[in-house]
Amino acid sequence: MAWLALPSLAMPTFHLSPQGKDQWTGRLAAPASSGRDGPWATLAGTRDNLRALRAAGKLSGPAKVIVHDGRYALTQTVEFTSGDSHLTFEAAPRARPVFDGGEVLTGWQVGTRNGRTEWTLDLPEVAVGRWFFRSLFVNGRRAPRARLPKFSPDEHGANKVFHIGEIKNPEAGHLFAGSDTFKPKPGDVQNWVSLPDAEFVVLHYWVEERMPRPQLNPRTGWLRFARRSVFNLYEAFAAAYGNRDLARYYIDNLFEALTEPGEWYLNRETGRLHYLPRPGETPAKTVVTAPRINTFIRASGEFFNDSIAPTDAHATPHVRGLHFHGLTFRHADWFSPISLTQQFHQATAYGDEFPLGGSIQAAHCVPGAVKFRAARDCSVRDCVIELAGLYGLEFDEGCRGCAAVGNQLHDLGAGGIRGGGTDLDGHIDGRTGRLTITDNTIHHIGRVFYQGVGIFLGHAFDCTVAHNHIHHACYTGISTGWTWGFRETPSRNNRIEHNLIHHIGAGGLSDMGGIYTLGVQPGTVVRGNHLHDIWSQDYGGWGIYLDEGSAHLLVEHNLVHDTKDAPFNIHVARESVVRYNIFARGQNALASVSRVEPGQWSANFVNNIVVGPSRRLVCGGDQGDIAHGALVSNANCFWAPGGKLPASANPHSNTPGAPKHISWAAWKKAGHDHLSIVADPKLTEGRKTWALAKNSPALKLGFKPWDWSKCGPRPRAKRN
């Protein structure tokens, strides 16, 4: 019997190279000796050539593009649509191709300013309004714009700020009582020539707010801005934490503040760029790069309401199977998105004269530098996104089955990876879910939008966020959920597992967590994560933080230690289970419920190991009595150096009769921890994990050990 010859099922493969030309066929990995054929040259050209092949019937089904080593300049965002589906861009073996949104600046003039060396460069495109940038990168690092004082988002510069001197209507203490006006303290602000082009960056609560185009009234000393703040201009909540200071701020992009090596200023009117070099830098040996774009890639299908054309509401043309593997995206700028309403979901603001100065939380108005929308089964794997001004990667509304695996994201203006779609009031086709976000390393983020989150899931379901390493962020490490209160949400069944999160906060903002949850999200599991070194500016440097309506979660097997506030905190939550965790060395408390809701239990707190030292054992907030509500606590192992536990407390409760100090005996008399013990759990602290001795008394209570050495990214061969 003769075998029939079958057609080849191999995926068509094309090539992209800096040595290519978009007029060639793309079938060759290198230019032919004849110079008449070879690889393609640009990402946009490759997209267009593949579209043409498909339109001509010469290509159908999936295709692969091998991307060869070298630099690929991006001067515009590359847009992909549903017609570009089933396409993979993959780095060639051992290659690390770079898609670069920046332009190297040359031709500097060397002079002096106030006794320091100064470089200047005239950019005609800026002078005529065709180009303006807010970022500058020098020898591979972000250079700060000239500012006063010299704030930086780290432990060295977080306290280099001014404090607002006076505000209008100080009695308006509601959180959303924002303002476009304040008076600085005497001597802090002058009527500088460059003041109208500066931005005042207000730091308070859990947000930064950028208030542009200041106008100083020299007669009264009051400042007015083109945007108003989202929140009132106080530093924090007075009722809960006793702080009624006015907010901090610094002045960004101020020419008169150009005084320190490494700073720069771009004059929008003249087009002149000023840079003060660091010691040892010379124009010949220094690479200065200015970004041309904000977003590298935007891949978007269409929803039924994206145009006025009549379409079937359930026939969304999605982007499907678009993949980017092994690529680097470098140098992109930021802009300040306009937020018009301040509420999380169904409420709408009316009567606002000005747009808002920032996002309400988590830099939720800031998009991704690589963005998917209405996408199915797309992925970004083993890529690098660096030196960009927005979130790194975004799976927006209508994304399902997409993945971000093994990526390196760092030096970003906002957070690392974000995903989320419509809430219950939006069309069901806009729901986002089944995302896989694993084995990514995300660090030094929030360089512009300090409230950016390492991994931020808004309304999302059935997602896996596991084995990620997140560090040196200015706000929260991982956040899931996007509704204040107990309203039903699409967020559910998310798994937050085996993540390593540390050095979060740096003292810039307040009210943050290593892992933060918001709203009702049944089936969500927070398991086996290692969190440490979380430090807020004022209040709320918590480890695991169940906030505003968090309900029906399982929190187990987490190791959380060395936090400014409690390693575990609840605020207006209900009916979660917290078990088999180690909570250690919270400076202000070891566990806390910052608002005790009468008549309901916030969490079942059992079989945990709770270890001091700390100022308090369990701490309450501004409402209720921590001893009579909130936690159902039992079968835990408590320990503090020397064996004497600190008292529990309600230091700021407004509830009459709530005791300020609650002894261990009084805590037990109130109905807690009858099966719990005060005993040394016999822990051994290692670099990657903490181990429990075989004769630990916690084991007899039912504690189940865990191996935290598996937290963080896995080698490729061990990824699921």
C-alpha positions in Angstrom: 0.0 0.0 0.0 1.4 3.4 -1.0 1.5 6.3 1.4 -0.3 9.4 0.4 1.7 12.6 0.4 0.2 15.0 3.0 0.5 18.7 2.8 2.9 20.3 5.4 1.2 21.5 8.5 4.2 23.6 9.6 3.3 27.1 10.8 4.4 29.8 8.2 7.4 31.6 9.6 8.7 35.1 8.8 11.6 37.1 10.0 12.2 40.6 11.4 15.6 42.2 11.6 17.2 45.6 11.8 19.0 44.7 8.6 15.8 44.0 6.8 13.4 46.0 4.5 9.7 46.1 4.7 9.6 45.7 0.9 11.1 42.2 1.1 9.2 38.9 1.6 10.3 38.4 5.2 11.0 34.7 4.5 14.7 34.9 5.0 16.5 35.4 8.4 19.2 37.6 6.8 19.5 39.7 3.6 20.1 37.6 0.5 23.5 38.1 -1.2 21.7 39.6 -4.1 20.2 42.3 -1.9 16.8 41.7 -3.3 15.2 39.7 -0.5 15.4 39.2 3.2 13.7 39.9 6.5 11.3 42.7 7.3 12.6 45.8 9.2 9.8 47.2 11.4 7.1 45.9 13.7 4.4 48.0 12.0 5.7 47.0 8.6 5.6 43.4 9.5 2.0 43.8 10.7 1.0 45.5 7.5 2.7 42.9 5.3 0.9 40.1 7.0 -2.4 41.9 6.6 -1.7 42.2 2.9 -0.9 38.5 2.6 -4.1 37.5 4.3 -6.1 39.9 2.2 -4.6 38.3 -0.9 -5.4 34.8 0.3 -1.7 33.9 0.5 -1.8 33.3 4.3 -4.4 31.8 6.5 -4.3 30.5 10.0 -1.5 31.1 12.6 1.9 32.6 11.7 5.1 33.2 13.5 7.6 36.0 13.3 11.1 35.4 14.5 12.6 38.6 15.8 16.3 38.9 15.5 18.7 40.7 17.8 19.1 44.5 17.6 17.3 47.7 18.2 13.9 48.6 16.6 12.9 52.2 16.8 9.3 52.9 17.7 8.1 56.4 16.9 4.4 55.6 17.1 2.3 53.1 19.0 1.9 49.9 17.0 -1.8 49.0 16.8 -3.1 45.5 16.4 -6.8 44.5 15.7 -8.8 41.4 15.4 -7.5 41.0 11.9 -4.0 40.4 13.3 -5.0 37.4 15.4 -3.2 34.1 15.6 0.2 35.7 15.3 3.4 35.1 17.5 6.3 37.4 17.7 9.2 35.5 19.2 12.8 36.3 19.8 15.3 34.3 17.9 17.4 31.8 20.0 19.8 33.7 22.3 18.6 37.0 20.9 17.2 39.9 23.0 15.6 42.3 20.5 14.7 45.7 21.8 11.7 47.8 20.7 12.8 51.3 21.7 10.4 54.2 22.0 13.2 56.7 22.7 15.5 58.9 20.7 19.1 59.4 21.7 19.9 63.1 22.0 23.2 64.4 20.8 24.8 67.8 20.1 25.0 69.1 23.7 26.5 72.5 24.5 28.5 72.5 27.7 28.3 75.5 30.0 27.8 76.4 33.7 24.8 77.2 35.9 25.2 78.5 39.4 28.7 77.1 39.6 27.7 73.7 38.2 28.4 72.2 34.8 25.3 72.4 32.6 24.5 70.8 29.3 21.9 72.4 27.0 20.3 71.2 23.8 17.8 73.1 21.6 15.0 71.0 20.2 13.0 72.8 17.5 10.2 70.3 17.5 9.5 71.2 21.2 9.5 74.9 20.4 6.9 74.6 17.7 4.7 72.2 19.8 5.3 68.9 17.9 7.1 67.2 20.8 7.1 67.4 24.5 8.4 64.8 27.0 8.1 64.4 30.7 10.8 61.7 31.1 14.5 61.6 30.4 16.8 58.5 30.7 20.5 58.9 31.2 22.8 55.9 30.9 19.8 53.5 31.5 18.2 55.2 34.5 15.4 57.7 35.0 16.6 61.2 35.7 14.4 63.4 38.0 12.8 66.5 36.7 13.9 69.7 38.6 11.8 69.8 41.7 11.5 71.5 45.0 12.1 70.0 47.6 14.1 67.0 46.3 11.4 64.3 46.9 12.2 60.8 45.7 10.0 57.7 46.1 12.4 55.9 48.5 13.4 55.9 52.1 16.0 58.6 51.4 13.7 61.2 49.8 10.2 60.4 51.0 10.3 63.1 53.7 11.7 65.9 51.5 8.4 67.7 51.1 6.6 70.9 51.8 3.4 70.9 54.0 0.3 72.9 52.9 -0.1 75.9 55.1 -3.9 76.6 54.8 -6.9 75.3 53.0 -10.4 76.7 52.1 -13.3 75.3 54.2 -11.2 73.3 56.7 -14.4 72.1 58.3 -15.2 70.1 55.1 -13.6 66.9 56.3 -15.4 64.4 54.0 -12.9 62.3 52.1 -14.1 63.5 48.7 -14.1 67.2 49.6 -11.3 68.0 47.1 -10.2 71.5 46.3 -8.3 73.3 43.5 -6.9 75.9 46.0 -4.5 76.1 48.9 -2.1 78.4 50.5 1.5 77.4 51.0 3.5 78.2 54.1 5.4 81.5 54.0 8.6 81.3 52.0 7.9 77.9 50.3 6.5 79.2 47.0 7.5 82.3 45.0 6.1 83.8 41.8 8.9 82.1 39.8 9.0 82.7 36.0 8.5 78.9 35.3 5.8 78.5 37.9 2.8 78.3 35.4 4.4 75.2 33.7 5.1 73.4 37.0 3.0 70.7 38.6 2.3 70.5 42.3 2.3 66.8 43.4 0.2 66.4 46.6 0.9 63.3 48.7 -1.8 62.1 51.2 -3.9 59.2 52.2 -3.1 56.5 49.6 -2.7 58.7 46.5 -0.6 61.2 44.8 -2.4 64.0 43.0 -0.9 66.1 40.2 -2.3 69.6 40.2 -1.0 71.5 37.1 -0.9 75.1 35.9 -0.6 76.8 39.3 -1.6 80.5 39.5 -0.2 82.4 42.5 -2.1 85.4 43.8 0.7 87.6 45.0 -1.6 89.7 47.1 -3.3 86.9 49.1 -0.6 84.1 48.7 -3.2 81.6 47.6 -2.5 79.1 44.8 -5.2 77.9 42.3 -4.8 75.0 39.9 -6.3 73.7 36.6 -7.4 70.5 38.4 -8.8 69.9 41.8 -7.8 67.2 44.2 -9.8 64.0 44.5 -9.6 64.0 48.3 -9.6 66.7 50.9 -6.2 68.3 51.5 -5.6 66.7 54.8 -2.9 64.1 55.4 -5.0 61.3 56.8 -8.2 60.3 58.6 -8.4 62.2 61.9 -11.1 60.0 63.5 -9.3 56.7 63.0 -5.7 57.7 63.3 -5.6 61.0 65.1 -3.7 62.9 62.3 -5.2 66.2 61.1 -2.1 67.6 59.5 -2.5 69.1 56.1 -1.1 67.2 53.1 2.5 67.1 51.9 3.5 68.2 48.4 6.5 69.0 46.2 6.8 71.1 43.1 7.8 69.2 39.9 9.1 70.6 36.7 10.4 73.9 38.1 13.3 75.5 36.3 14.4 77.6 39.3 14.8 74.3 41.2 17.4 73.0 38.7 20.3 72.7 41.2 21.4 69.1 41.7 23.4 66.8 39.4 21.2 64.4 37.5 18.2 66.9 37.3 16.8 68.2 34.1 14.3 70.7 32.8 12.7 71.2 29.3 11.4 74.7 28.4 8.2 74.1 26.5 8.3 77.6 24.9 11.9 77.8 23.8 12.5 74.1 23.2 15.7 74.2 25.3 16.6 71.1 27.3 18.8 71.6 30.4 20.7 68.8 32.2 23.1 68.9 35.1 25.5 66.0 34.7 26.4 63.7 37.4 30.1 63.4 38.4 32.1 61.7 35.6 29.5 62.1 32.9 30.6 63.7 29.6 28.6 64.2 26.4 30.9 61.7 24.6 30.3 58.9 27.2 26.7 59.5 28.2 23.6 58.2 26.5 20.7 60.6 27.0 17.4 59.3 25.7 14.1 61.1 25.4 10.9 59.1 24.7 8.8 59.6 21.6 5.8 57.5 22.7 3.7 56.7 25.8 2.5 53.2 24.6 4.5 50.6 22.8 1.7 48.2 21.7 -2.1 48.4 21.8 -4.0 45.3 20.7 -7.8 45.8 20.7 -10.8 44.0 19.4 -14.1 45.9 19.1 -17.1 45.9 21.4 -20.7 46.2 20.1 -20.8 49.8 21.2 -17.4 51.0 19.9 -19.0 52.5 16.8 -22.3 53.6 15.5 -22.5 50.8 13.0 -25.3 48.4 13.8 -23.8 45.1 14.9 -24.8 42.0 16.9 -24.2 42.8 20.6 -22.8 39.3 21.1 -20.5 39.2 18.0 -17.5 41.1 19.3 -14.5 40.6 17.0 -11.8 39.8 19.5 -8.0 39.8 19.1 -7.2 36.1 19.4 -3.9 34.3 19.9 -1.6 37.3 19.7 1.7 36.5 21.5 4.9 38.3 22.3 7.7 36.2 23.6 11.3 37.1 24.6 11.1 40.8 23.5 12.2 44.0 25.3 10.2 47.2 25.3 12.2 50.2 26.5 11.8 53.9 26.9 8.3 55.4 27.0 6.8 58.5 28.5 3.9 59.2 30.8 1.0 61.6 30.7 -1.5 62.6 33.4 -4.8 61.0 32.7 -8.0 62.9 33.4 -10.3 61.4 36.0 -13.8 62.9 35.8 -15.6 61.0 38.6 -14.4 60.0 42.0 -16.6 57.0 42.9 -15.7 53.3 42.3 -18.8 52.1 40.5 -22.4 53.1 40.1 -22.3 56.6 41.6 -21.7 59.6 39.3 -20.3 63.0 40.3 -22.2 66.1 39.2 -21.2 69.7 39.3 -17.5 69.4 39.2 -15.9 72.4 37.5 -12.5 70.9 37.2 -11.2 67.4 36.3 -9.5 65.6 39.1 -5.8 65.6 39.9 -5.4 61.9 40.1 -6.8 58.4 40.4 -9.0 57.5 43.4 -6.8 54.4 44.1 -4.2 52.2 42.6 -3.5 54.6 39.7 -6.6 53.1 38.1 -6.8 55.8 35.4 -3.3 55.0 34.1 -3.2 52.6 31.2 -0.6 50.0 30.2 2.4 50.7 27.9 1.6 47.3 26.4 -2.2 47.0 26.3 -4.8 44.4 25.4 -8.5 45.0 25.1 -11.3 42.6 24.0 -8.6 39.9 23.7 -8.8 36.2 23.9 -5.9 33.7 24.6 -3.1 36.3 24.1 0.2 36.3 26.0 3.3 38.2 26.9 6.0 35.8 28.0 9.7 36.2 29.1 9.6 39.8 27.9 11.1 42.9 29.5 9.2 46.2 29.9 11.5 48.8 31.4 12.0 52.6 31.7 8.4 53.3 30.8 6.0 55.9 32.3 2.7 54.1 32.7 1.7 50.6 33.9 3.8 48.0 32.2 1.2 45.6 30.9 -2.6 45.8 30.9 -5.4 43.3 30.2 -8.3 45.7 29.9 -12.1 45.0 29.6 -13.1 41.9 27.7 -9.8 40.0 28.1 -10.1 36.3 28.9 -7.6 33.4 28.9 -4.7 35.8 28.5 -1.3 35.3 30.2 1.7 37.2 31.5 4.4 34.8 32.4 8.1 35.1 33.2 8.4 38.8 32.5 10.8 41.4 33.9 9.1 44.7 34.6 11.0 47.5 36.3 11.5 51.3 36.5 7.9 52.0 35.6 5.9 55.2 36.1 2.9 53.4 37.6 2.5 49.7 38.5 3.6 46.4 36.9 0.6 44.4 35.5 -3.1 45.3 35.6 -6.2 43.5 34.6 -9.9 44.1 34.9 -13.1 44.6 33.0 -16.6 45.9 33.5 -18.6 45.7 36.7 -22.1 44.2 37.1 -23.6 47.3 35.5 -21.5 46.9 32.3 -22.1 44.6 29.3 -21.1 41.0 30.1 -18.8 41.0 27.0 -16.6 43.5 28.9 -15.9 41.1 31.8 -12.3 40.1 32.2 -11.2 36.8 33.7 -9.1 33.6 33.5 -5.9 35.6 33.5 -2.6 33.8 34.3 -0.1 36.1 35.8 2.8 34.0 37.1 6.6 34.0 37.5 7.1 37.7 36.8 9.7 39.9 38.6 8.3 43.4 39.2 10.4 46.0 41.0 11.1 49.8 41.3 7.7 50.8 40.2 5.6 53.8 41.0 8.3 56.2 39.9 5.7 58.8 38.8 2.3 57.5 39.9 3.3 56.4 43.4 -0.1 54.6 43.9 0.7 52.1 41.2 0.3 48.5 42.2 2.7 45.6 41.4 -0.2 43.4 40.1 -3.6 45.1 40.1 -6.8 43.1 39.4 -9.9 45.3 39.3 -13.1 43.4 38.3 -11.7 40.0 37.4 -12.6 36.4 37.9 -10.9 33.0 37.9 -7.4 34.5 37.7 -4.1 33.0 38.9 -1.5 35.3 40.4 1.3 33.1 41.5 5.1 32.9 41.9 5.7 36.6 41.3 8.4 38.6 42.9 7.4 42.2 43.7 9.7 44.6 45.5 10.5 48.3 45.9 7.0 49.6 45.2 5.5 52.8 46.6 2.1 51.4 47.3 0.5 47.9 47.4 2.2 44.7 46.1 -0.9 42.8 44.8 -4.5 44.2 44.8 -7.7 42.3 43.8 -11.2 43.6 43.8 -12.7 47.0 42.8 -15.9 47.8 44.8 -16.2 49.5 48.2 -18.9 47.8 50.3 -20.8 44.5 50.2 -22.3 44.9 46.7 -22.0 41.8 44.5 -19.1 42.0 42.0 -17.6 40.0 39.2 -14.5 39.5 41.3 -14.3 35.9 42.5 -12.3 32.7 42.5 -8.9 34.4 42.2 -5.9 32.5 43.5 -3.1 34.7 45.0 -0.4 32.1 45.8 3.4 31.7 46.3 4.3 35.3 45.7 7.3 37.0 47.3 6.5 40.6 48.2 8.8 42.9 50.1 10.1 46.5 50.6 6.7 48.0 49.9 5.8 51.6 50.7 9.1 53.4 51.4 7.2 55.8 53.6 5.6 57.8 50.8 1.9 57.0 51.0 -0.4 55.5 53.6 -3.1 52.8 53.7 -1.4 50.1 51.8 -0.8 46.3 52.0 1.5 43.7 50.7 -1.6 42.0 49.5 -4.8 44.0 49.4 -8.4 42.9 48.7 -11.5 45.1 48.1 -15.1 44.0 48.0 -17.0 40.8 47.9 -15.1 38.1 46.1 -16.2 34.5 47.0 -13.8 31.7 46.3 -10.7 34.0 46.3 -7.7 32.3 48.0 -4.6 34.1 49.4 -2.2 31.2 50.1 1.5 30.6 50.7 2.8 34.1 50.1 5.9 35.6 51.8 5.5 39.3 52.7 7.9 41.5 54.7 9.2 45.1 55.1 6.0 47.1 54.4 6.3 50.7 55.5 3.7 53.5 55.1 4.1 57.2 55.6 1.5 57.7 58.3 -0.9 54.8 59.0 -1.6 51.5 57.3 1.6 49.7 56.5 -0.2 46.4 56.7 0.8 42.9 55.4 -2.4 41.3 54.3 -5.2 43.8 54.2 -8.9 42.9 53.7 -10.5 46.2 53.0 -14.0 47.7 52.5 -16.4 44.8 51.9 -13.9 42.0 51.5 -15.9 38.9 52.1 -15.7 35.1 51.6 -12.0 34.8 51.3 -9.6 32.1 52.5 -6.3 33.4 53.8 -3.9 30.6 54.7 -0.3 29.5 55.0 1.1 33.1 54.6 4.3 34.3 56.2 4.1 38.0 57.0 6.6 39.9 59.1 8.3 43.2 59.8 5.5 45.7 59.0 4.9 49.2 60.3 1.3 48.4 61.3 -0.2 44.9 61.7 0.9 42.0 59.5 -2.9 41.3 59.2 -5.6 43.9 59.0 -9.3 44.1 58.3 -11.4 47.1 57.5 -15.2 46.5 57.0 -15.0 42.9 56.0 -17.0 39.8 56.8 -17.0 36.0 56.8 -13.4 35.1 55.8 -11.3 32.3 57.1 -7.7 33.2 58.3 -5.7 30.1 59.3 -2.2 28.5 59.3 -0.5 31.9 58.9 2.6 33.3 60.7 2.1 37.0 61.6 5.2 38.4 63.2 6.8 41.7 64.2 4.2 44.3 63.3 5.4 47.5 64.9 2.0 48.9 66.0 0.1 45.6 66.3 0.1 42.0 65.4 -3.4 41.9 64.1 -6.0 44.7 63.7 -9.6 45.4 62.7 -9.6 49.1 61.9 -13.4 49.2 61.9 -15.4 46.8 64.1 -18.9 46.4 62.5 -21.6 45.6 65.1 -23.5 42.3 64.8 -21.2 40.6 62.3 -17.9 38.7 62.4 -15.1 39.8 60.1 -13.0 36.7 60.1 -12.5 33.3 61.7 -9.0 33.6 63.0 -7.7 30.1 63.9 -4.5 28.0 64.0 -2.2 31.0 63.4 1.2 31.7 64.9 1.4 35.3 66.1 4.8 36.5 67.2 6.0 39.8 68.7 7.5 42.2 69.6 4.8 44.7 69.0 3.1 47.6 70.8 -0.2 45.8 70.8 -1.5 42.3 70.3 -4.8 43.1 68.6 -5.8 46.7 67.7 -9.2 48.2 67.0 -10.1 51.3 65.0 -12.4 54.3 65.2 -15.6 52.3 65.7 -16.6 49.5 68.1 -14.7 47.4 70.6 -12.1 45.0 69.3 -12.8 42.7 72.3 -16.6 42.4 71.4 -16.8 41.7 67.7 -14.9 41.4 64.5 -12.6 38.3 65.1 -13.6 34.8 66.1 -10.2 33.9 67.4 -9.1 30.5 68.8 -6.5 27.8 68.7 -3.7 30.2 68.0 -0.1 30.2 69.3 0.9 33.6 70.6 4.4 34.6 71.7 6.5 37.7 72.5 10.1 38.0 73.6 10.1 37.2 77.3 6.7 35.5 77.1 4.6 38.6 78.2 2.1 39.6 75.5 1.4 43.2 74.8 -2.2 44.4 75.6 -4.8 44.7 72.9 -6.4 48.1 72.5 -9.0 50.5 71.0 -6.7 53.5 70.9 -9.0 55.7 68.7 -12.5 54.2 69.1 -15.4 56.6 69.2 -17.7 54.0 70.8 -18.6 54.9 74.4 -17.0 52.5 76.9 -14.6 50.9 74.5 -11.5 50.2 76.6 -8.2 51.7 75.6 -6.2 48.7 76.9 -7.3 45.1 77.0 -5.2 42.6 78.9 -4.8 39.0 77.8 -7.1 37.9 80.6 -9.7 40.4 79.6 -9.4 39.4 76.0 -10.1 35.8 76.9 -12.9 36.7 79.2 -14.6 38.5 76.3 -14.8 35.1 74.6 -11.6 34.8 72.6 -8.8 32.2 72.3 -9.9 29.7 75.0 -8.0 27.0 73.1 -5.0 29.3 72.3 -1.7 29.2 74.1 1.1 31.6 74.9 4.2 29.6 74.1 7.4 29.8 72.1 6.5 28.3 68.7 10.2 27.3 68.2 10.7 29.0 64.8 13.9 29.1 62.9 14.2 32.0 60.5 15.9 31.3 57.2 16.7 33.5 54.2 13.9 32.1 52.1 11.6 30.3 54.6 10.9 29.9 58.3 10.9 26.4 59.7 9.0 25.0 62.7 10.6 22.6 65.1 9.1 19.1 65.2 8.2 19.6 68.9 6.6 23.0 68.4 3.5 23.5 70.6 1.8 25.1 67.6 1.7 21.8 65.9 -0.3 20.3 68.7 -2.9 23.0 68.2 -3.4 22.1 64.6 -1.0 24.5 62.8 0.1 23.1 59.4 3.6 24.0 58.3 4.5 25.4 54.9 7.6 25.8 52.7 7.9 29.4 51.7 11.2 28.8 49.8 9.1 28.1 46.7 7.7 31.7 46.7 8.7 33.8 43.7 9.5 32.9 40.1 10.3 29.4 39.1 12.8 28.2 36.4 11.1 27.8 33.1 11.2 24.0 33.3 9.2 24.0 36.5 6.4 26.4 35.5 3.0 24.8 35.2 
